[in-house]
Amino acid sequence: MDPSAVIMMIIALGLVWGALAASLVHLRKHPEEPDTYDVDGDGKPDTPPST
């Protein structure tokens, strides 16, 4: 492989893995809160139906 191809591959891999690491850090600091289950639409959370 040409040196330019190796450099481009390293840049691309760094960008992909860096974005993955950044998204994991962000998700650990700001976790998603679970949605409440509202069956009857009264604004109060209900228990989900059994499956």
Backbone as CSV, one residue per row, in Angstrom:
resi,resn,N_x,N_y,N_z,CA_x,CA_y,CA_z,C_x,C_y,C_z
1,MET,0.841,-1.183,0.000,0.000,0.000,0.000,0.882,1.241,0.000
2,ASP,0.354,2.240,-0.642,1.059,3.519,-0.668,1.001,4.177,0.717
3,PRO,1.977,4.982,1.020,1.936,5.698,2.305,0.707,6.601,2.447
4,SER,0.247,7.186,1.352,-0.945,8.037,1.436,-2.190,7.216,1.781
5,ALA,-2.255,5.984,1.269,-3.393,5.119,1.595,-3.363,4.710,3.064
6,VAL,-2.198,4.445,3.594,-2.060,4.082,5.004,-2.464,5.266,5.890
7,ILE,-2.039,6.457,5.510,-2.395,7.646,6.288,-3.902,7.874,6.260
8,MET,-4.522,7.726,5.100,-5.969,7.901,4.994,-6.710,6.832,5.798
9,MET,-6.203,5.598,5.791,-6.821,4.530,6.567,-6.728,4.833,8.063
10,ILE,-5.590,5.319,8.514,-5.414,5.654,9.927,-6.348,6.792,10.318
11,ILE,-6.484,7.786,9.450,-7.390,8.906,9.732,-8.838,8.419,9.799
12,ALA,-9.225,7.577,8.858,-10.601,7.079,8.831,-10.895,6.222,10.060
13,LEU,-9.974,5.338,10.419,-10.178,4.497,11.602,-10.212,5.343,12.870
14,GLY,-9.361,6.336,12.947,-9.370,7.219,14.114,-10.664,7.992,14.233
15,LEU,-11.207,8.417,13.095,-12.464,9.149,13.112,-13.609,8.254,13.575
16,VAL,-13.668,7.028,13.053,-14.755,6.115,13.418,-14.655,5.721,14.892
17,TRP,-13.478,5.280,15.319,-13.320,4.830,16.707,-13.410,6.003,17.677
18,GLY,-12.947,7.169,17.266,-13.059,8.348,18.113,-14.506,8.766,18.318
19,ALA,-15.294,8.696,17.256,-16.712,9.026,17.377,-17.434,8.011,18.251
20,LEU,-17.071,6.746,18.141,-17.671,5.718,18.991,-17.330,5.971,20.457
21,ALA,-16.083,6.269,20.734,-15.669,6.548,22.112,-16.371,7.795,22.650
22,ALA,-16.486,8.829,21.834,-17.159,10.051,22.274,-18.637,9.803,22.554
23,SER,-19.279,8.997,21.732,-20.693,8.716,21.957,-20.896,7.869,23.210
24,LEU,-19.989,6.949,23.485,-20.091,6.145,24.703,-19.885,7.000,25.951
25,VAL,-18.940,7.915,25.904,-18.709,8.814,27.040,-19.934,9.692,27.263
26,HIS,-20.506,10.219,26.180,-21.688,11.065,26.300,-22.863,10.274,26.866
27,LEU,-23.040,9.029,26.420,-24.153,8.206,26.895,-23.984,7.845,28.369
28,ARG,-22.751,7.648,28.815,-22.525,7.349,30.238,-22.820,8.562,31.110
29,LYS,-22.538,9.765,30.612,-22.791,10.975,31.389,-24.255,11.399,31.326
30,HIS,-24.935,11.091,30.240,-26.336,11.482,30.046,-27.143,10.252,29.628
31,PRO,-27.443,9.336,30.555,-28.190,8.131,30.166,-29.624,8.457,29.774
32,GLU,-30.163,7.650,28.909,-31.546,7.837,28.487,-32.472,7.379,29.601
33,GLU,-33.495,8.184,29.866,-34.466,7.803,30.868,-35.554,6.970,30.194
34,PRO,-36.016,5.911,30.869,-37.059,5.080,30.235,-38.365,5.855,30.105
35,ASP,-39.044,5.599,29.026,-40.344,6.229,28.812,-41.370,5.610,29.752
36,THR,-42.320,6.420,30.192,-43.392,5.882,31.021,-44.442,5.261,30.117
37,TYR,-45.126,4.311,30.637,-46.137,3.587,29.881,-47.498,4.130,30.284
38,ASP,-48.170,4.822,29.382,-49.453,5.451,29.668,-50.505,4.865,28.744
39,VAL,-51.335,3.947,29.283,-52.319,3.256,28.462,-53.573,4.094,28.258
40,ASP,-54.082,4.658,29.335,-55.366,5.317,29.236,-55.272,6.808,28.909
41,GLY,-54.079,7.356,28.777,-53.911,8.733,28.360,-54.201,9.766,29.420
42,ASP,-54.191,9.372,30.689,-54.476,10.349,31.741,-53.229,11.082,32.226
43,GLY,-52.084,10.783,31.671,-50.852,11.457,32.052,-50.105,10.792,33.186
44,LYS,-50.704,9.772,33.790,-50.047,9.047,34.883,-49.462,7.757,34.331
45,PRO,-48.257,7.385,34.763,-47.663,6.148,34.252,-48.430,4.921,34.760
46,ASP,-48.682,4.003,33.851,-49.359,2.758,34.188,-48.357,1.613,34.088
47,THR,-48.720,0.480,34.631,-47.861,-0.696,34.504,-48.070,-1.298,33.126
48,PRO,-47.006,-1.783,32.515,-47.170,-2.380,31.179,-47.950,-3.690,31.262
49,PRO,-48.642,-4.047,30.198,-49.395,-5.291,30.219,-48.449,-6.492,30.256
50,SER,-48.906,-7.542,30.884,-48.070,-8.745,30.945,-48.088,-9.429,29.585
51,THR,-46.966,-10.033,29.240,-46.879,-10.690,27.934,-46.912,-12.169,28.076
